[in-house]
Amino acid sequence: MVLAVLAERLGARLRAHRSRCDVADGRLGGQPVTLARPRSYMNTSGGPLAALAKFYKISPERIVVTHDELDIPFGSVRLKLGGGDNGHNGLRSVTSALGTRDYYRVRFGIGRPPGRMDPAAFVLRDFSVAERKELPFVADRCADAVEALITKGLAAAQNDFHADPSC
């Protein structure tokens, strides 16, 4: 959803790329960007991302990955540079393929599973009716966070998105 919001802001459509990603090029906040969605399973998304980075000659510290995060309440948005994968197989794949943990992350909170529910089952389940109603707003907020990160830098974007306790 976040990628769709960003592509709409660019006025661009995703197109197939030989890296096994769908890509859209344009300007976001006055900065040239390439949006990418790997055409692989999330758990193996690192290979296509690394191939795209090699094609465009983009260093890992210029990459922004958006992903879900269990340890953040639903709807909250957090930004950071680097860090571990925290059990997230997609991040593990990206880190392995890039050979570094030093890439930006825009994390979308999905909250913890209720009771003793298996976290793997929790992340694969559908959103609740209430959550589905909020998703467009949260996707827009994540897109705002990506744009703020690109235009203002990490510290300023963190101040904007981490300061509001309701985010």
C-alpha positions as CSV (number, residue, x, y, z in Angstrom):
1,M,0.0,0.0,0.0
2,V,2.8,2.4,0.9
3,L,4.4,1.9,-2.5
4,A,1.2,2.6,-4.3
5,V,0.8,5.9,-2.4
6,L,4.4,6.9,-3.2
7,A,4.0,5.9,-6.9
8,E,0.8,8.1,-7.0
9,R,2.8,11.0,-5.6
10,L,5.4,10.5,-8.3
11,G,2.7,10.3,-10.9
12,A,4.4,7.1,-12.1
13,R,3.4,3.6,-12.8
14,L,5.4,0.6,-11.7
15,R,7.0,-1.3,-14.6
16,A,8.9,-4.6,-14.7
17,H,12.7,-4.4,-14.4
18,R,15.2,-7.1,-15.1
19,S,16.3,-7.1,-11.4
20,R,13.0,-9.0,-10.6
21,C,11.5,-5.8,-9.2
22,D,8.7,-3.6,-10.3
23,V,10.1,0.0,-10.4
24,A,8.9,3.5,-10.8
25,D,11.2,6.5,-11.2
26,G,10.5,10.1,-10.4
27,R,11.1,12.9,-7.9
28,L,9.9,12.9,-4.3
29,G,10.3,16.1,-2.4
30,G,12.5,17.4,-5.2
31,Q,14.8,14.4,-4.9
32,P,15.2,11.8,-7.6
33,V,14.0,8.4,-6.4
34,T,13.4,4.9,-7.7
35,L,10.6,3.0,-6.0
36,A,10.9,-0.8,-6.1
37,R,8.7,-3.8,-5.2
38,P,10.5,-7.1,-5.4
39,R,8.6,-9.7,-7.4
40,S,9.6,-12.4,-5.0
41,Y,8.3,-13.6,-1.7
42,M,9.0,-11.2,1.1
43,N,11.4,-13.8,2.7
44,T,13.6,-13.7,-0.4
45,S,13.3,-10.0,-1.3
46,G,17.0,-9.3,-0.7
47,G,18.2,-10.7,-4.0
48,P,16.1,-8.6,-6.3
49,L,16.8,-5.5,-4.1
50,A,20.5,-6.1,-4.3
51,A,20.3,-6.6,-8.1
52,L,18.4,-3.3,-8.5
53,A,20.9,-1.5,-6.3
54,K,23.8,-2.9,-8.4
55,F,22.0,-1.8,-11.6
56,Y,21.5,1.7,-10.4
57,K,24.8,1.8,-8.5
58,I,23.1,2.8,-5.3
59,S,24.9,2.2,-2.0
60,P,23.0,0.5,0.8
61,E,23.0,3.7,2.9
62,R,20.8,5.3,0.3
63,I,18.2,2.5,0.4
64,V,14.9,2.9,2.3
65,V,13.0,-0.3,3.2
66,T,9.5,-0.1,4.5
67,H,8.3,-3.1,6.5
68,D,5.9,-4.3,9.1
69,E,7.0,-4.4,12.8
70,L,5.6,-6.6,15.5
71,D,7.1,-4.6,18.4
72,I,5.4,-1.3,17.4
73,P,1.7,-0.7,18.1
74,F,-0.6,-0.9,15.1
75,G,-0.5,2.3,13.1
76,S,2.7,3.7,14.6
77,V,5.5,4.7,12.2
78,R,9.1,4.6,13.2
79,L,12.3,5.3,11.3
80,K,15.9,4.2,11.8
81,L,19.2,3.4,10.2
82,G,20.6,0.0,10.5
83,G,19.9,-2.5,13.3
84,G,19.1,-6.2,13.5
85,D,16.4,-8.1,11.7
86,N,14.4,-8.9,14.9
87,G,13.3,-12.2,13.5
88,H,11.9,-10.5,10.3
89,N,12.9,-12.9,7.4
90,G,12.5,-10.2,4.8
91,L,15.0,-8.0,6.6
92,R,17.3,-10.9,7.1
93,S,17.2,-11.5,3.3
94,V,17.9,-7.8,2.5
95,T,20.8,-7.6,5.0
96,S,22.3,-10.8,3.7
97,A,22.0,-9.7,0.0
98,L,23.3,-6.2,0.6
99,G,26.1,-7.5,3.0
100,T,25.3,-4.8,5.5
101,R,22.6,-3.7,8.0
102,D,23.2,-0.1,7.2
103,Y,20.1,0.9,5.3
104,Y,17.2,3.0,6.3
105,R,14.0,1.4,7.6
106,V,10.5,2.9,7.8
107,R,8.7,0.6,10.1
108,F,4.9,0.2,10.2
109,G,3.6,-1.1,13.5
110,I,1.3,-4.1,13.4
111,G,1.4,-4.8,17.2
112,R,1.9,-8.0,19.1
113,P,-0.2,-11.2,18.6
114,P,-2.9,-11.6,21.2
115,G,-2.4,-14.2,23.9
116,R,-0.2,-17.1,22.9
117,M,-0.9,-16.8,19.1
118,D,2.1,-17.7,17.0
119,P,3.8,-14.5,15.6
120,A,4.1,-16.2,12.2
121,A,0.4,-16.8,12.1
122,F,-0.3,-13.3,13.3
123,V,1.7,-11.6,10.5
124,L,0.0,-13.7,7.9
125,R,-3.6,-13.1,9.1
126,D,-5.9,-10.5,7.5
127,F,-6.2,-7.2,9.3
128,S,-9.3,-6.7,11.4
129,V,-12.2,-4.7,10.1
130,A,-11.1,-1.7,12.3
131,E,-7.5,-2.0,11.1
132,R,-8.6,-2.2,7.4
133,K,-10.4,1.1,7.9
134,E,-7.2,2.7,9.2
135,L,-4.8,1.2,6.6
136,P,-5.2,4.0,4.0
137,F,-4.3,6.6,6.6
138,V,-1.4,4.6,7.9
139,A,-0.1,4.0,4.4
140,D,-0.3,7.7,3.7
141,R,1.6,8.4,7.0
142,C,4.3,5.9,6.0
143,A,4.7,7.5,2.6
144,D,5.0,10.9,4.5
145,A,7.7,9.4,6.6
146,V,9.6,8.1,3.5
147,E,9.4,11.6,2.0
148,A,10.5,13.3,5.2
149,L,13.4,10.9,5.5
150,I,14.5,11.7,1.9
151,T,14.1,15.5,2.1
152,K,14.9,16.3,5.8
153,G,17.2,13.5,6.9
154,L,16.8,10.9,9.6
155,A,16.9,13.1,12.7
156,A,14.3,15.6,11.5
157,A,12.1,12.8,10.2
158,Q,12.3,11.0,13.5
159,N,11.4,14.1,15.4
160,D,8.3,14.5,13.2
161,F,7.1,10.9,13.4
162,H,8.3,9.7,16.8
163,A,7.1,12.8,18.7
164,D,3.4,12.1,18.4
165,P,2.4,9.5,20.9
166,S,-0.8,8.7,18.9
167,C,1.2,7.7,15.8
